[in-house]
């Protein structure tokens, strides 16, 4: 029964890794696309001669902030860091499985020793 649970843990971990990679890429692409559209609109307003200088400056600040947001979105969310965390989790699961096996072996070994070390 424990073997099946351990296998399920590893499978779900791998599924989570795949889903995460696909979902985050899709979400990131959509966000960046929309932010780029907003950036283009803000930049157009910043360059517009129909607006007063103070208004154009405000739009330039908006465009700059959008550009910073795009930059942080592309760099801040590091898939490798998440992937490393998943690998650490996988290692911890493997270690837990190994320790559970060792504990069972010791328990069965201790029982054997106790039976053999009984009164002579």
N, C-alpha and C positions, 0 to 999 in steps of 0.2 A: 504494500500500500504506500509506503514512504517513497519507494522508487517512482511510482506514478506521480506523486505529488512533486517530487524534485524535477522530473521530466517536464511536468506542466509549468513549473516555475521558469525553467529555461526557455521553453517554447513561448510563453507569454512575454518574457523579457525580449526575445528576438522579435516578436510581433510588435511590441511597443516601439522598439528601435526602428523598424521599418515604417510603421505608421507615423511616428514622430518625424522622420526624415521627409516623408512625402507631404504631410500636412504643413510642416513649418515652411517648406519650400513654396508650397502653393500660397499660403497666407502671406509670406514675405513678398512674393512676386506681385500679388494683388495690392498690398499696401504700398509698395514702392511705385507701382503704376499710378495709383491714385494720387500719391504725394507728388509725383512728377507732373501730373496734370495741374495740381494746385500750384506747384512751383512755377510752371509756365504762365499761368494766369497772374500770379503775384508779380512775376518778373515783367510781364507785359504792362501791368499797371504802374510798376516802378519806372518804366521807360516812357510811359504815355505823356505826351506834351499837353494833353487836355487837362491834366491834374496839376494842382499847385505843388510847389516844391516840398512843403511839409508832408503832403499826402503821398507823394512819390517816395520820400524817405521812409515813411511808415511801411509802404508796400515793399521796399527794398529790405527792410528788417524782417518782414514776414517771409519773403523769399529766402533770405539767409537762414532763418530758423527752420524753414522746411528743408533746405539743403542739409542742415546739420542733422535734422531728424532722419532724413534718408541715409546719411552717412552712418549714424549710430545704429540704424536698423540693419544695415548691411554688415556692420562690424561687431556690434554689441552681443548679438545672439550667436554665440560660437557653438556650432554643431559639434565640433571636435571635443569641446569641454563636456557636452552632454553625452557624447559617445564614450568618452573616458569614464564618466560616472556610471554609465551602463556596464562598461567592462569591469569596473570595480565591484558593482553589484553582482555581476556574474561570478566574479572571483569569490566574493563573500558567500554566495550561494554554494559554490563548489566546496569552499572550506567548511561550510556548515554541514554539507552532506558528508564530507570526509570525517569530520569530528563526530557526527552522529554514528557513523559506521564504527569509528574507534571506540566510542562509548559502549556500543552494543557488544563489540568484541571483548572489551575489558569486563563488561558485566558477565558475559558468558564464560570468560576465562576465569574470573574471580569465583564464579559458582563452581567451576571444575576444581579449582584449587581448594576451595573450602571443603568440597566433598572428599578430595584425596587427602587433605590435611586433617581429617577428622581423627577421632581417638584410635589409637593403634592397639 
